[in-house]
Amino acid sequence: MNIKVLGAAGGEAPGQHLTGFLIDEEILLDAGTVGAQLKLGQQRKIKHVLLTHAHLDHVHALPFLLDNLIGHVEGPVHIYGHSKVLEALHQHIFNNQIWPDFSVLPVAENPIMKFQPLTSGQSFALGQYTVEPVSVKHSFAAFAYIIHGQNGCVIFSGDTAPVDNLWQKVKALEHIRAIFIECSFSNRQQETAKITNHLCTSDVAKEIAKTGREADLSVYLYHVKPAYVSEVATEAQALNPMRVKITKSGDEFTF
């Protein structure tokens, strides 16, 4: 599994790009950043988009991606997510007011975009992988994703408050190659993290501890708000300097 980090920030600032992970050139996990990092030819290889939730920083680039693809690739591009997330996208973005309804373009029989609603705990095949969506706690319907491949599995938390169900699943897994977990705020903003259903640095330590195997895990923090990057970086060093790292745009991993 090859993962290219197109963006890993929880906001925009110079050098800070919104969340987007490209997996094996064909699968996009969240669509905060796409076109700013990929050439048109690279964008045309994307066949699947996994959305953790509907917040703007995770779907911002999706309308522009589809605009670049229509007329240049055979559709559809499959957009996966919670049914409420897909409904929100259709109602509020792809509504022919904010942006064209790509679920019926260029023709309804062969659109460039096809919504694929998912159910928490129900795994599905995606190419050579098996993907399991897991409900997490956020201000609107949200999924984490566990992606299983031949060489092990990778977990993406999506935006979430502290939860138990995800980490109970992780606790039972074998061959975990990496956990990408959100860490939006430094400890100084712990109350803000709580109110907004996000994690701060100390929350991350508590969440990973729920697996009972924190010493065996490679943990990558993402979705850090630009104003708190330096603070989170300092605090992360105290968690486990060999294993816990902040992910940034341009990073690439092979598992």
N, C-alpha and C positions, 0 to 999 in steps of 0.2 A: 504494500500500500504506500503510494507516494502522496504526501500531503504538502501542498504549497500554501503558505499563509499569505493571502491577498491583503487582508487587513485583520487586525486583532484588537483594535481600540474600542473603547466605549463612548467615543466622541470624536469629532474631527478637529484637527489642528495640524500645522505643518509637520509632515512626516508621520502623522497619525491617521490611519485609514480604518474605516468601519469594518465590522466583522465579515469575513468571507474566507472559507477554506476550500481549496480546489483539490479534489481527490482523483488521482489517475486521469486528470485532464477532462474527464467526462461528468464528474459528480461535483456539484457545488453545494457546500453546506453553509447556509445563510448567504444572503446576497446584499450585504451592506456595501461591499466594494467588489466590482468586477471590471468594468470597462477602463477604469483608471490604471489597472495593473495588467490587463491582458490585451494583446493585439486582436484584431478582428478575426484572424484565422484561428486563434486560440479559443476565442469566445464561441466560434461555430462548432467546436468539438463538444461543448457542454450539452448533455442529453437529460440530465436529472438535477433537480434543485431540492434539497432537504431544508425546510424552514423550521427553526426552533420555535419561533413565534412571530407575531405580526408587527412588532414595534419598528419604527421607521429606520432605525440604525441597522436593522437586520434584513430589510427588504428594499432599501433605498435604490439599489442599482438594478433590481429586477426589471422594472419597466424599460430601462435603457438597454439592458441585455436583449430582451425580446424584440425591441425595436431594431437592434442590429442584426438579429437572426432572421426575421421574417423576410421571405423572398430569397434567402440565401441557403437555407437548410430545409430538409424534409422534416416537417413536424411530426408529432408534437414534442416539445420539451415538457417533461413531466414535473409538476410542482407538487411536492409532498408536504403534508403538515396536518395539524389538527383541523377538523372540519370547521371549527369556529374561526381559525386563522384564515383558511381559504375563503370562507364566506366574507370575512372582513376585507380581504384583498379585493374580492369581486365587487363588493358594495362600495368601497371607499376609494379604490385606486383604478381598477380596470372597469370603469363604469361609463366610459365614453364622455365623461366630464373632466375628470382629472387626467385620465389616460385612456387610449383606445381599449376596447374589450377584446383582448387577444385570444380569448377562449372561443371566438367565432371568426377570427381573422387568420389568413386571408379568406377562407371559406369555413362555414360551420362544420362541414364534413371532414375537414383536415386542418384544424387550427394549429397555430404555432405553440399554443399553451394548453395543457390539459391538467386540471386539478386532480390530485390523488389523495383523498382523505385517509388518514391513518387513525388507528386505535391504539391506545397505550397498552403495551404488553403483547401486541400481535406483530410478530416478526414477519418480514417479507424479503424476498430475494431481490437483489439489485446488482445485476451483473454477477461478478464472482463473489459478492458479499451477501451476508444476511444482516439486515438492519432491524433493530428493535427500538421503537419509540417508547419512551418512559415519561409519564407525566411528572412535571416538577411544579414548584410553587412560584408563580410570578403574578403580576397584576392583571394578566390576561392569559388565556389558554397557552400552555407552553410545554414543549417536549425537550428532554435530553435524548441523545441517540447513542446506542451501543452498536458499533459496526464490527461484525465478526468476519475475519478473513482466514486464509489458510495458515497464516503465521501468528495468529492471535487476534486480539480485539483492541479497539480504540474507543474511548468514551469521550463524548462532547456533552458538557452539562447544559449548554444553553444558559440563558439568564434564569437565575433561580435564587430563592431564599433557602435557608437551611431545610433539608428534607431528610427523610429516612429511607423511603422506598427505593430510591435510586441506589443508595450505597449498600443496601441489603442485597440487591442484585449483583452489584460489583463484588461484594464480599464472596460470592459463590463462583465467580468467574475464574477461569484458568488462563494463563498466557496473556495477561494484560500488558500491552505494549506501551500505552500512554493514556493519561487522563488530561484532557483539556478542560479546565474548570474556570468559570468566570470569577473575577475578583475586581469588582467595580470600584471599590473605595479602600482607602487606608483605614487603619484602626481609629484614627481621629474622627472619621465620619461613620462610625459604627451605627449610630442612631439613624442616620440618613439611609444607610444600607438596609436597615430593618424596615423602615417606613416604605421604601421603594421595592422591597422584595429582591434585594441583591445580596451579595456577600462582600465582607471586608476581609482583610488578610487573616485575622484571627479566626474568622468563621471558616475559612478554607482549611485551616489546620484541624478544626473540630469535625468538619465534613469528611475529610480524608481519614481521620482517626476512626470513623464509623465503619470503615472497611476492615479494621483490625489487622491491616497488613501494610501500613503506611511506609514501612522501611523498604518494601519491595517495589514501590510504585514510582514511575517517572511522572511528575506532575508539571503541567504547563499552564500558567495563569494567562488569561486573556480577558478582554473587555474592560481593561483598566481605564478609568476616566483620565483624559490627558492631564488634568490638574494635579493628579495624585500619583503619577508614574514613579517619580523619584522616591516618594514615601513608601509606596508599595514595594518597590525594589529593595529598599533597605530592610523593610519588615520581612520580606520573603526570605532573605538570607538567614534569618533566625529560625525559619521553619525547618529547613534542611538544605543547606547550600549546595549539596551535590545533586539533589534531585528536583528541587522546586525552582523553576525558571519562569521569567516573563517572556511570553511569545510576542513577536513583533512582525510587522509586514516584511516580507522577503525571506522569512525563515522557511526552510524546507526539511521535511522529515521522510525517511523511508523505513517502514516497519514490515 
